[in-house]
Amino acid sequence: MGLFRVRVGLFQHSMWDEDVQADTNEEAEGKVKTGVWQDEYTKKIRTSLEIEDEVYDAEELCEDCLNLIDYCACDEKEDAGD
């Protein structure tokens, strides 16, 4: 059994309605945008999150040096020592 590094790409979105008091549409949107970036809606983001697409890419690692097999120099070092 080998050792692999798997790169995971999740493409996701989150959508919910937020009621805020404001004088204009722009002000309301600004308040919510600020709240999103200040982590005030973390729970709502997580509970409404949906994965739209996913990508997985596995590459084999050298078990000795933990480099990708394509970049492993272990065999070259052993050959140089012969």
N, C-alpha and C positions, 0 to 999 in steps of 0.2 A: 504494500500500500504506500502511495506517495504523499507528499506534502504539497498543497496547493494554496495559492492566494486567490481569493475570489473578489473581484470588484463588483459591488452592487450599486446599481443606479435605479432609484425609485423616482418616478415622475408623478407628482401628486398635487392635488388641489384641495382647498378647503373653502366652503361657502356657507355663510349664515347671515341672518338679519340682526342688526344691532340698532336699538332705539336710543337716540341721543337728543338732547335739547340743544337747539342752535337757532340762530337768526336766519341763516341761509344754507342752501345746499352745500356750498363750498366749505362753510364752517363745520357743518356736520361731518362731511367727508374728512376734513382735516383732523377733527377730534378723533375719529375712528382710526385714521391712518397713524396718528401719533400713538394711540393706544396699542395698535398692532406692534409697532416697532419698540414700544416700551414694555412689551410682554404682559400687557393687561388682559389679553384675550387668549392666553396660552391654552387654557382648558377648552375653550370653545374651538380653537384651531384644531386641537388634538381630537376632540370628539366628532368633528365634522370632516376630518381628513379622509380622502378617498384616493387610493392608488389608481392612476390612469394607465400607467405602463411601467414595465420593469425590464431591466437588462442585467444579465449576469455574465461575467467574463472570467474564466478560471485560467490561471497560468501555473505551471509546475515550478516549485522551488527546490533548490538544492538543500538537502537536509543537513549538510555540513556547514555551509556558509550562509544559508538562508537568502541567497540571491536568486533571482529568476534563473532557470536552467539556461536560457539563452545567454546570460551574462556571467555564468559561473566560471571561475578560473581554477577550481579545485583539480580538475583533470589535468590542466596544464602544469600546475605546481607539482603534481605527482609524476608527470612525464619528465619534468625538468630535473627531478631528484634521482631518476634512474641512471 
